[in-house]
Amino acid sequence: MQPWVYFLIVGALFFLMMRGGCGSHVMGHGHHHRSGDNRQTALGGSVPPVGPAQVRDPVCGMTIERATAKTCAHRGTVYYFCSDQCRSKFEVAPETYIVSAS
């Protein structure tokens, strides 16, 4: 048999595996998500949202949607920002913007 026939057969098998087999997730097939929050656990269940939907930017005080906010972690706490500029200001001097509970 000609070598190009082997490549043709292997290529066809690869295509079929990617299209409907174990590699179908790579091509975006076989997964049907519900609208809204599409985060899934490894076992297939939904992950509930954590925290409020709206948060306050510690730099400018603006109320923003948590899902679309810029983030920065400082000492184990995640802070949310309306823009990259506010996040940059916070990263330079975070203690200036953190409101103490005491």
N, C-alpha and C positions, 0 to 999 in steps of 0.2 A: 504494500500500500504506500502511496505517496506521503511524504512528511506533511504537506499542507492539509491533507485529509485529517490527520491526527489533530492538528491545530484547530481545524473547523469543528471537529467533534468536541474537543475540550472547551472551545469557546462557546459552543451551544449549551453544553452542560453547565458551564459557569453562568451563562445568561439565565438559564432556567432556575438555577439555585438562587441567584440574586433576585429574580423576579418573584418567586413564590415560595422559596425554601427558607433556609436558615439565615440568609442575608437579606431578606425582604425588608427588614427594618432600616437598612442602610439606604434603600431606594425610596423609603417613605410609604411602603405598601403594607397593608395588613394591620395598621393601627387606626382605630376610629376613636377620636377624642370627642368628649362632650364640649359644648361651648362653655366659656367661663374659665375657671381655674383648672388647667389640664395637668397639674402636677400629680404624679402617680407614685405610689410606693413600689418596692420590688415585688410585692405580692399582688399588685393590681388595685389596691384601694386608694382612695383620694387622700391627699394630705390637707388637713384643714389649715386655713390661713392663721398665722400667728400674729397677735396684736391687732390694734385698730386699723381700719382702712385708711384713715387720715392721720398724719403726724405733723408735728411742728418743727420747722427748720430752726436749730438752735442759734444760727448766726443772724438771720434776718427776721425770724419770727413768723414767717409765712406758713400757712397751713397747706400741706401738699398731700397728694395720693402716695401712700407707702409703696404701692406696686411700681410706680414710675420714678420714684425718687433716687437720687444719687446716694450712695452709702459710704460710711467710714466706720471702722471699728476702733475704739479707744478703750483700753483697760477692760476688755471683755464686754463692752456695751456697744451696740450698733446705733449710730446716729444717722439721721436722714436729712438730705439737703435738696433744695429746689434747683440748684445749679452746680456746675463744676467750680464756679468762682466762690460760692459759699463754702463748699467742701474744702477748697484750697485754703481759705482764711482760717477755717477750723483746724486744719492739719498743722498750720504754723503755730497756733497758740490755743490748743483745745481747752486748757483750764480757764481761759477767758470766757468761753461760751457755755461751759457746763454749769448748770444750776445745781447747787448743793441741796440735798434733802434736809440738812440740819440748819 
